Amino acid sequence: MASIVDSFWTEDYSTGVNALFEALTRGCDQNELYIQLFASRMEFEANQGKQLCQMDKNIEGLEANTMTGFTLDHALHTLVLNMQEEGNNHLMIASDIESTVLRPFSKWCEEHKQRVEYSRRTLKTNVANFQKSRKLVERHGQVYFGKCRQYEDFRRSKFNEEELNEIMKSLKVQQEREILAAREREFTSFGKVGNIDLDFKSMREIVHALLSQLPKTEYKVPLINFKIPNTNSGSEIVKFLMEHVSVKDADQAEVFGQDLLDKGFLKYCNGVGTTFVNSRKFQYSWRDYAYRFARISPDETETQGLDVQLASEGKSNSSPDLMPAILTSSSTPDAETTTTSEKTVFSDAERTLFKLKREVEDSDKKYQQQCIKVDALRCSLEELIIDHYAFMEKCEVDRLKALKKVVLDFSTIMGGTLSSFETLLDQTKKIELGISPAEDLANMIKGRRTGYFRPMAISYNNYYNPGGFQNFGIELDTRCRLDKRVVPLLVSAILSYMDLLYPELPNDSVRTRIWTAPVKLSLTHEIRSQLNQTQFETEAEIFEVIEASKVESATLASAMKIYLMELPVALITDDICEILKTIYSEFPISSKVTDQSEANDQKRVAGLSNALHSLSTPHLATLDAITSHFSRLIKIIKMGEKEIDKDLAGEFTNAISQQFSNCILHNNFPEGNDLGFKIFHDLLTYRKPIFRNLKRQNSRGKDLNQN
């Protein structure tokens, strides 16, 4: 049965979230209707009871005729008493409706409404923040590609390949000289700070510690809507210096803070003058120069090491912070640059080339960092959405059960007091018996579902090496080209690892549960992150990561499913989807074996094979590897002599086809990916004839090309 977790997903996330909470809000409105019904009936019962109880007061002269001895007077008095008794019954019903039904149900409905509103607000806020971050990534990508095109255009217009090679050699030599000079400068005197003689290296370490270890806050400027980031109070800075730097007392720490202010590391937020004050009331912000001096970025949550720039000269996608010394002969902002007698002289065109190259590297670095950051944010968002969806499904089921129970309680109250309405109350109880929470939940999902879960990876697309810096979210053809294989190394490694694992497992049931057991998305994302950080060259390297992570086998299987779902182009591409729809519509799968069903199976399998022929070799090879793995496992299960083994094989075939339906076909079917299920089921059932025909067609195509 469909669930909320699997049914309300869209590429922008917000459409699916909005569709779900529209349905949940309608459920809250339905609760209000029941509350109004019960309240109206309670009010009616209370009014009716009060009027009946006051019947003796509405009859003039009743008391004078009660003790006459006449039978008619006695009858009148008895009728009044009966009506008063009936009134008490109505008041009791009203009281029971209020205490048993209305009050607890109203309280529960209000709490349910608050839960729904909290979940809606949380998800909408996080989705909105993610969309802003994704747009920021797109802007960084546009800037990066613009810089690359500008660099390439200038390079081609000004230099030929031979000249460019000579320039780059000269640049490398000059950078090596600058690196050596920079290392030597680290041990030259920076000056006195807080009456302590410091060299550049020691000063850099202190500023680095102040920026990376001392928690920062935002300062709100009074009277205007403006915030200053990365600030600390004077007392915070003094306390940190006393704990982490060799200063004698608060006075010396205050002198140290004064020197930080004088040398341009700090600036006032709310003070006037040029004096550093050890006080909570005085707030100071860290200047950009301080971050440049410490060689960290204000936006980075994980700071780089102090020597990262000096050690990065051999990395192709990183750039030492030495280019300014080449671009200009003037001193850098921190007055650290020194000139040497061996300095190479570059032309204006060469300086411009180096400037553009530096801009490319800087924009590339920002773009890559943002991609990694936002992709991690996407994973967190998907985990959050799934958690809230699962909780909302539980809440909705509880709501439906609560309504069913409250209708039963209401019927019991009415039936226990007004036995004369037995027929009507029997009908009311039948209404309660006819309420089906599971059916109502299924109808709600069916009517409003927007699509199944399909993660959309934020991939870093390098201009010179697309797909070369991550494994997940890269087109299959590109990944196979980089891996120099027809099947992605990650997929083949996971399948091989499972083959090695199966003999160690106790029975077939445990083996099949690896692929069908539900796995928490956060656990899947943990192993995904580890498998996504390295460009592997062999399966053995992937095995080492898997074994070091001590990941559960079901979580590893889930990671492979996520890998397939994150492919930008599915294993079965969209362009043949309509053809496959037509094939499965004209030649449907039948549960009964007849001559007609067998003929349909043959035509459907032939049509499927012909349709798959248009796929690229990596797509076909990956489909073949996956279905071959499961076909072998199913065959081994069927080899058991017991009838239960054959049943397990059939159940696993259906379950794994359902699990991989969204992995092989990405078309968004709001009603469910039944087509993907049927295709994968056929690939398992008729694997040999399908791939035999595909190989025959490929061989025929090669022969025609050779002729």
C-alpha positions in Angstrom: 0.0 0.0 0.0 1.2 3.5 -0.8 2.5 5.6 2.0 2.9 9.3 2.6 6.7 8.9 2.7 6.7 7.5 -0.8 4.1 9.7 -2.4 4.7 13.5 -1.9 8.0 14.3 -3.7 8.7 16.8 -6.4 12.0 18.2 -7.9 11.5 21.5 -6.0 10.3 19.7 -2.8 7.9 22.5 -2.0 5.1 21.3 -4.4 5.0 17.9 -2.7 5.1 19.4 0.8 2.3 21.8 0.0 0.1 19.1 -1.5 0.5 16.9 1.6 -0.3 19.7 4.0 -3.3 20.8 2.0 -4.7 17.3 2.6 -3.7 17.3 6.3 -5.3 20.7 6.7 -8.5 19.4 5.2 -8.3 16.6 7.8 -8.1 19.3 10.6 -11.2 21.0 9.0 -13.0 17.6 9.1 -12.2 17.4 12.8 -13.9 20.8 13.3 -17.0 19.5 11.5 -17.3 16.6 13.9 -16.7 18.9 16.9 -19.5 21.2 15.6 -21.8 18.2 15.2 -21.1 16.9 18.7 -21.4 20.4 20.2 -24.7 21.1 18.4 -26.1 17.8 19.7 -24.9 18.5 23.2 -26.5 21.9 23.1 -29.7 20.4 21.8 -29.8 17.7 24.5 -29.0 20.3 27.2 -31.8 22.7 26.1 -34.3 19.8 25.7 -33.4 18.5 29.2 -33.8 21.9 30.8 -37.2 22.5 29.2 -38.5 19.1 30.2 -37.2 19.4 33.8 -39.0 22.8 34.1 -42.3 21.3 32.8 -44.0 21.6 36.3 -43.3 25.3 36.3 -44.9 25.8 32.9 -48.3 24.4 34.1 -50.3 26.9 36.2 -52.2 25.4 39.1 -50.4 22.1 39.0 -49.6 22.0 42.7 -53.3 22.6 43.7 -54.4 19.5 41.8 -51.8 17.0 42.9 -53.5 15.8 46.2 -57.1 15.7 45.2 -57.3 11.9 44.9 -58.7 12.1 41.4 -57.2 9.6 39.0 -56.8 12.2 36.3 -54.9 14.5 38.6 -52.7 11.5 39.5 -52.1 10.8 35.8 -51.2 14.4 35.2 -48.7 14.4 38.0 -47.2 11.1 36.8 -46.8 12.5 33.2 -45.0 15.5 34.6 -42.6 13.3 36.6 -41.9 11.1 33.6 -41.1 14.2 31.5 -38.8 15.5 34.2 -37.1 12.1 34.3 -36.7 12.2 30.5 -35.3 15.7 30.9 -32.7 14.4 33.3 -31.8 11.7 30.8 -31.2 14.4 28.2 -29.1 16.4 30.6 -27.1 13.2 31.3 -26.6 12.7 27.6 -25.4 16.3 27.2 -23.0 15.8 30.2 -21.6 12.5 28.8 -21.1 14.0 25.3 -19.2 16.9 26.8 -17.0 14.8 29.2 -16.5 11.7 27.1 -16.6 13.0 23.5 -16.4 16.7 23.1 -13.9 17.9 25.6 -11.2 15.2 25.1 -11.7 15.1 21.3 -11.5 18.9 21.0 -8.3 18.9 23.1 -6.8 16.2 21.0 -7.8 18.0 17.7 -6.1 21.2 18.9 -2.9 19.3 19.7 -3.1 17.5 16.3 -3.5 20.8 14.6 -0.5 22.2 16.3 1.6 19.2 15.3 0.6 19.6 11.7 1.3 23.3 11.7 4.7 22.8 13.4 5.7 20.2 10.8 4.4 22.3 7.9 6.2 25.4 9.2 9.5 23.5 9.8 9.5 21.8 6.3 8.5 25.0 4.4 11.3 27.0 6.2 13.9 24.3 5.4 12.8 23.9 1.8 12.9 27.7 1.3 16.4 27.8 2.7 17.5 25.0 0.5 16.1 26.6 -2.6 18.0 29.8 -1.8 21.2 27.7 -1.4 20.6 25.9 -4.6 20.2 29.2 -6.5 23.4 30.3 -4.9 25.2 27.2 -6.3 23.7 28.0 -9.7 25.1 31.5 -9.5 28.5 30.3 -8.5 28.4 27.8 -11.4 27.5 30.5 -13.8 30.4 32.8 -12.5 32.8 29.9 -12.7 31.9 28.9 -16.3 32.0 32.5 -17.3 35.5 32.9 -15.9 36.6 29.7 -17.7 35.3 31.0 -21.0 36.9 34.4 -20.5 40.2 32.7 -19.7 40.1 30.3 -22.6 39.1 33.1 -25.1 42.0 35.3 -23.9 44.4 32.4 -23.9 43.6 31.4 -27.5 43.6 35.0 -28.8 47.0 35.9 -27.3 49.1 32.8 -27.2 49.8 29.6 -29.1 50.3 26.3 -27.3 54.1 26.5 -27.4 54.1 30.0 -25.9 51.6 29.0 -23.3 53.7 26.0 -22.2 56.7 28.2 -21.8 54.7 30.8 -19.8 53.3 28.1 -17.5 56.8 26.7 -16.9 58.0 30.2 -15.9 55.0 30.7 -13.7 55.7 27.4 -11.9 59.3 28.4 -11.3 58.3 31.8 -10.0 55.7 30.2 -7.7 58.2 27.8 -6.3 60.5 30.8 -5.5 57.6 32.6 -3.9 56.8 29.6 -1.8 60.3 29.4 -0.5 60.3 33.1 0.2 56.9 32.8 2.0 58.2 30.0 4.1 61.2 32.1 5.1 59.0 35.1 5.9 57.0 33.0 8.3 60.0 33.2 10.7 60.7 36.9 10.3 59.6 39.3 13.0 56.0 40.5 12.9 56.5 42.9 15.7 55.4 43.4 19.3 51.8 42.5 20.1 50.8 42.7 23.8 54.4 43.4 24.7 55.3 40.0 23.2 57.8 39.6 20.3 56.1 37.5 17.6 57.1 36.2 14.2 54.6 35.9 11.4 54.0 32.2 12.0 53.2 32.7 15.7 51.0 35.7 15.0 49.1 33.8 12.3 48.5 30.9 14.7 47.1 33.2 17.3 44.8 35.0 14.9 43.8 31.6 13.4 42.8 30.4 16.9 40.9 33.6 17.7 38.9 33.2 14.4 38.3 29.5 14.4 37.9 28.6 18.2 36.3 31.7 19.7 32.5 31.5 19.0 31.2 34.5 17.0 27.9 36.3 17.2 25.9 38.8 15.0 25.7 42.3 16.3 22.5 44.2 15.6 23.1 47.9 15.2 20.5 49.9 17.2 17.7 51.8 15.5 18.5 50.5 12.0 17.9 47.0 10.6 21.5 46.1 10.1 23.6 43.2 11.4 27.3 42.9 11.6 28.6 39.3 11.4 31.6 37.7 13.1 31.8 39.8 16.3 33.1 39.4 19.8 32.9 41.5 22.9 36.1 42.9 24.5 35.7 40.7 27.5 35.4 37.5 25.3 38.6 38.4 23.5 40.5 39.1 26.7 39.2 35.9 28.3 40.3 33.8 25.3 43.7 35.4 25.2 44.3 34.7 28.9 43.3 31.1 28.4 45.2 30.3 25.2 48.0 32.9 24.9 50.9 33.4 27.2 49.8 36.7 28.7 50.3 37.5 32.4 47.0 39.1 33.3 43.9 41.0 32.0 45.9 44.2 31.6 48.4 42.5 29.2 45.5 40.8 27.4 43.9 44.2 27.0 47.1 45.6 25.5 47.1 42.6 23.1 43.5 43.5 22.1 44.6 47.1 21.6 47.3 46.0 19.2 44.9 43.8 17.3 42.7 46.9 16.9 45.6 49.2 15.9 47.0 46.7 13.4 43.7 46.3 11.5 42.5 42.9 12.7 39.5 44.4 14.6 37.2 47.3 14.2 34.6 48.9 16.5 30.9 48.0 16.2 29.4 50.2 18.9 32.3 52.3 20.3 33.8 55.6 19.5 37.6 56.2 19.5 40.6 54.0 19.2 40.8 52.3 22.6 40.2 48.6 23.2 38.0 48.1 26.2 37.7 44.9 28.3 34.0 45.0 28.6 30.9 43.0 27.5 29.3 46.3 26.3 31.9 47.0 23.7 31.6 44.8 20.6 34.3 44.3 17.9 34.1 42.7 14.5 36.9 40.8 12.8 38.0 42.5 9.6 38.4 40.6 6.3 42.2 41.3 6.6 42.2 39.1 9.7 40.8 36.2 7.8 43.2 36.7 4.9 46.1 36.9 7.3 45.0 33.6 9.0 44.3 32.1 5.6 40.7 31.0 6.4 37.4 32.0 5.0 34.7 33.7 7.1 32.1 31.4 5.5 33.9 28.1 6.1 32.7 26.1 9.0 35.7 23.8 8.9 38.9 25.9 8.7 41.9 25.0 6.7 45.3 24.3 8.2 47.8 27.1 8.4 50.2 25.5 5.9 47.6 24.5 3.3 48.5 27.2 0.9 52.2 26.5 1.2 51.7 22.8 0.6 49.3 23.1 -2.3 51.7 24.0 -5.2 51.4 20.5 -6.7 47.6 20.4 -6.7 45.9 21.1 -10.1 42.6 22.4 -8.7 44.1 24.5 -6.0 46.0 27.8 -6.2 48.7 29.1 -3.8 48.1 32.5 -2.4 51.1 33.8 -4.3 49.6 35.0 -7.5 49.3 38.7 -6.3 53.1 38.8 -6.1 53.2 37.9 -9.8 50.4 40.1 -10.9 51.8 43.3 -9.4 55.1 44.5 -8.0 53.4 46.4 -5.2 53.2 45.0 -1.7 50.2 42.9 -0.5 47.7 44.3 2.1 49.5 42.6 5.0 52.9 43.8 3.9 54.3 40.2 3.9 55.4 40.2 0.2 59.1 40.6 -0.4 60.9 40.8 -3.8 63.8 38.7 -4.8 66.6 39.4 -7.3 65.6 36.3 -9.2 62.0 37.5 -9.8 60.8 36.7 -13.4 59.6 39.7 -15.5 56.2 39.0 -17.2 54.5 41.0 -19.9 51.2 42.7 -19.5 49.4 40.0 -21.5 51.0 37.3 -19.3 50.0 39.2 -16.2 46.4 39.4 -17.5 46.5 35.7 -18.3 47.7 34.9 -14.7 45.0 37.2 -13.3 42.3 35.4 -15.3 43.7 32.0 -14.3 43.6 33.1 -10.6 40.0 34.2 -11.0 39.1 30.8 -12.6 40.7 29.0 -9.7 39.1 31.2 -7.0 35.6 30.8 -8.6 36.2 27.1 -9.0 37.1 26.7 -5.4 34.0 28.7 -4.2 31.8 26.7 -6.7 33.1 23.3 -5.5 32.8 24.2 -1.8 29.2 25.4 -2.3 28.3 22.2 -4.3 29.6 20.0 -1.4 27.9 22.2 1.2 24.5 22.3 -0.5 24.5 18.6 -1.5 25.1 17.8 2.2 22.2 20.3 3.0 20.0 18.4 0.4 20.7 15.1 2.1 19.8 16.6 5.5 16.6 18.1 4.0 15.6 14.8 2.6 16.2 13.1 5.9 14.1 15.8 7.6 11.3 15.5 5.1 11.1 11.7 5.5 11.1 12.0 9.3 8.3 14.5 9.2 6.4 12.6 6.5 6.6 9.4 8.6 5.4 11.3 11.7 2.6 13.0 9.8 1.4 9.6 8.5 1.3 8.3 12.0 -0.6 11.4 13.1 -3.1 11.1 10.2 -3.7 7.4 11.0 -4.2 8.4 14.7 -6.7 11.1 13.6 -8.7 8.6 11.6 -8.7 6.1 14.4 -9.6 8.9 16.8 -12.6 9.8 14.7 -13.7 6.2 14.5 -13.5 5.9 18.3 -15.3 9.1 19.0 -18.2 8.1 16.7 -18.3 4.8 18.7 -18.3 6.7 22.0 -21.0 9.0 20.8 -23.1 6.0 19.7 -22.6 4.3 23.0 -23.7 7.4 24.9 -26.9 7.7 22.8 -27.6 3.9 22.9 -27.1 3.6 26.6 -29.7 6.2 27.5 -32.3 6.3 24.8 -33.2 2.6 24.2 -36.4 3.7 22.4 -34.2 4.9 19.5 -32.7 1.5 19.1 -33.1 1.3 15.3 -31.6 4.7 14.8 -28.7 3.9 17.1 -28.1 0.6 15.3 -27.7 2.5 12.1 -25.3 4.9 13.9 -23.1 2.0 15.0 -23.1 0.6 11.5 -21.8 4.0 10.3 -18.9 3.6 12.9 -18.2 0.1 11.7 -18.1 1.4 8.1 -15.3 3.8 8.9 -12.0 2.5 7.6 -8.9 4.6 8.5 -6.6 2.6 6.2 -9.0 3.1 3.2 -9.4 6.8 3.9 -5.6 7.2 4.2 -5.1 5.4 0.9 -7.7 7.5 -0.8 -6.2 10.7 0.5 -2.7 9.7 -0.8 -4.2 8.5 -4.2 -6.0 11.7 -4.8 -3.1 14.1 -3.9 0.2 12.3 -4.4 2.7 14.2 -6.4 5.5 11.6 -7.1 7.8 9.1 -5.5 11.0 9.8 -3.7 13.8 10.7 -6.1 16.9 12.4 -4.7 18.3 15.2 -6.9 22.1 15.4 -6.2 23.8 18.7 -6.4 26.8 17.8 -8.6 30.0 19.8 -9.0 30.6 20.1 -12.8 34.2 21.0 -13.4 34.9 22.8 -16.7 37.9 20.8 -17.6 37.0 17.4 -16.0 33.2 17.0 -15.7 32.3 14.3 -13.3 35.8 13.7 -12.1 35.4 14.8 -8.5 32.5 12.7 -7.2 30.8 9.4 -7.8 27.1 10.1 -7.1 24.9 12.2 -9.3 27.1 11.9 -12.4 25.8 10.6 -15.7 26.4 6.9 -16.2 28.2 7.3 -19.5 30.6 9.9 -18.0 31.2 7.8 -14.9 31.9 4.7 -16.9 34.3 6.6 -19.2 36.2 7.9 -16.1 36.2 4.4 -14.5 37.3 2.9 -17.9 34.6 0.3 -17.5 31.2 -0.5 -19.1 29.7 -0.9 -15.6 30.3 1.8 -13.0 33.0 0.7 -10.5 30.8 1.5 -7.5 27.9 -0.7 -8.8 30.2 -3.7 -9.7 32.1 -3.4 -6.4 28.9 -3.4 -4.3 27.5 -6.4 -6.2 30.8 -8.2 -5.9 30.9 -7.5 -2.2 27.4 -8.9 -1.8 28.5 -12.1 -3.6 31.3 -12.5 -1.1 29.0 -11.8 1.8 26.2 -14.3 0.9 28.0 -17.5 1.9 28.5 -16.1 5.4 24.8 -15.5 6.0 22.7 -18.2 7.7 19.9 -18.6 5.2 18.2 -17.3 2.1 15.7 -15.3 4.0 18.5 -13.2 5.5 20.1 -12.8 2.1 16.9 -11.5 0.5 16.2 -9.1 3.4 19.5 -7.3 2.6 17.8 -5.9 -0.5 14.3 -5.4 0.8 14.7 -4.2 4.4 13.9 -0.6 5.1 16.9 1.5 6.0 17.1 4.9 7.7 18.0 7.5 5.1 20.6 9.2 7.4 22.5 5.9 7.6 22.5 5.6 3.8 23.7 9.1 3.4 26.7 8.4 5.8 28.0 5.6 3.6 27.2 7.6 0.5 29.3 10.5 1.8 32.3 8.1 2.3 31.9 6.5 -1.1 31.5 9.9 -2.8 34.7 11.5 -1.5 37.3 9.5 -3.4 37.8 8.6 -7.1 38.4 4.9 -6.8 40.5 2.9 -9.3 39.8 -0.7 -8.1 37.1 -2.6 -6.4 39.6 -3.4 -3.6 39.7 0.3 -2.7 35.9 0.4 -2.3 36.0 -2.8 -0.2 38.4 -1.1 2.1 36.1 1.9 2.6 33.1 -0.5 3.2 35.0 -2.6 5.7 36.4 0.4 7.5 32.9 2.0 7.9 31.5 -1.3 9.3 28.3 -0.5 7.5 25.4 -2.9 7.6 24.8 -4.9 4.4 21.2 -3.5 4.0 22.6 0.0 4.3 25.1 -0.7 1.6 22.4 -2.1 -0.6 20.4 1.1 0.1 23.4 3.2 -1.0 23.4 1.4 -4.4 19.7 2.2 -4.8 20.4 5.8 -4.0 23.2 5.8 -6.5 20.8 4.6 -9.3 18.1 7.1 -8.3 20.5 10.0 -8.3 21.6 9.4 -11.9 20.7 12.4 -14.0 19.5 10.0 -16.7 17.9 6.8 -15.6 19.1 3.3 -16.6 16.0 3.2 -18.9 15.9 6.6 -20.5 12.8 8.8 -20.9 12.9 8.6 -24.7 11.8 5.0 -24.8 9.3 5.3 -21.9 6.3 5.9 -24.1 7.3 3.0 -26.3 7.4 0.7 -23.2 4.1 2.0 -22.0 2.5 1.0 -25.3 4.1 -2.4 -25.3 2.9 -3.2 -21.7 -0.6 -1.8 -22.6 -1.0 -4.0 -25.7 0.6 -7.1 -24.2 -0.2 -7.1 -20.5 1.1 -9.5 -17.9 -1.4 -12.2 -16.9 -1.5 -14.2 -13.7 -3.2 -17.1 -15.6 -1.2 -19.3 -18.0 -3.1 -19.6 -21.3 -2.1 -19.7 -25.0 -3.0 -16.0 -25.3 -1.0 -15.0 -22.2 2.1 -17.0 -23.5 1.8 -15.2 -26.9 1.5 -11.9 -25.1 4.6 -12.7 -23.0 6.6 -13.5 -26.1 5.6 -10.3 -27.9 6.1 -8.2 -24.8 9.6 -9.6 -24.2 10.5 -9.1 -27.9 9.2 -5.5 -27.8 11.1 -4.9 -24.5 14.3 -6.2 -26.0 13.9 -4.1 -29.2 13.2 -1.0 -27.1 16.2 -1.5 -24.9 18.5 -1.8 -27.9 18.6 2.0 -28.3 20.2 2.4 -24.9 24.0 3.1 -24.6 26.4 0.3 -23.7 26.9 1.4 -20.1 23.2 1.5 -19.5 22.7 -2.0 -21.0 25.7 -3.4 -19.2 24.6 -2.0 -15.8 21.1 -3.4 -16.3 22.7 -6.8 -17.2 25.0 -6.7 -14.2 22.2 -5.9 -11.7 19.6 -8.4 -13.1 22.3 -11.1 -13.5 23.1 -10.7 -9.8 19.5 -11.1 -8.7 18.8 -13.9 -11.2 21.6 -15.9 -9.7 20.3 -15.3 -6.2 16.8 -16.3 -7.1 18.1 -19.4 -8.9 20.0 -20.4 -5.7 16.9 -19.9 -3.6 14.8 -22.1 -6.0 17.3 -24.9 -5.7 15.9 -25.6 -2.2 13.8 -28.7 -2.0 11.1 -27.2 0.2 8.0 -25.5 -1.1 8.8 -22.6 1.1 11.9 -21.9 -0.9 9.9 -21.5 -4.1 7.5 -19.2 -2.3 10.4 -17.2 -1.0 11.9 -16.9 -4.5 8.5 -15.6 -5.9 8.1 -13.1 -3.0 11.7 -11.9 -3.5 11.2 -11.4 -7.2 8.1 -9.2 -6.6 9.8 -7.3 -3.7 13.0 -6.6 -5.5 11.1 -5.5 -8.6 9.2 -3.1 -6.5 12.4 -1.8 -4.8 14.2 -1.3 -8.1 11.2 0.1 -10.1 12.2 3.7 -9.3 15.9 2.9 -9.7 15.7 1.9 -13.3 12.9 4.3 -14.5 12.7 7.9 -13.3 9.5 9.0 -15.0 7.4 10.6 -12.4 4.1 8.6 -12.2 1.9 10.1 -9.5 -0.2 7.0 -9.5 2.9 4.8 -8.9 5.7 3.4 -10.9 3.9 0.2 -12.0 5.7 0.2 -15.4 9.1 0.1 -13.7 7.9 -2.8 -11.6 6.8 -4.8 -14.6 9.9 -4.1 -16.6 12.3 -5.2 -13.8 10.1 -8.3 -13.2 10.4 -9.2 -16.8 14.1 -8.6 -16.8 14.5 -11.1 -14.0 12.0 -13.6 -15.4 13.1 -13.5 -19.1 16.6 -12.2 -18.6 18.4 -14.7 -20.9 16.2 -14.3 -24.0 16.2 -10.5 -23.6 19.9 -10.0 -23.3 20.6 -12.8 -25.9 18.5 -10.8 -28.4 20.3 -7.6 -27.4 23.7 -9.1 -28.0 22.6 -10.5 -31.3 21.3 -7.1 -32.4 24.6 -5.4 -31.3 26.6 -8.0 -33.2 24.5 -7.4 -36.3 24.9 -3.7 -36.0 28.7 -4.0 -35.8 28.8 -6.2 -38.9 26.8 -3.7 -40.8 29.1 -0.9 -39.7 32.2 -2.9 -40.8 30.7 -3.6 -44.2 
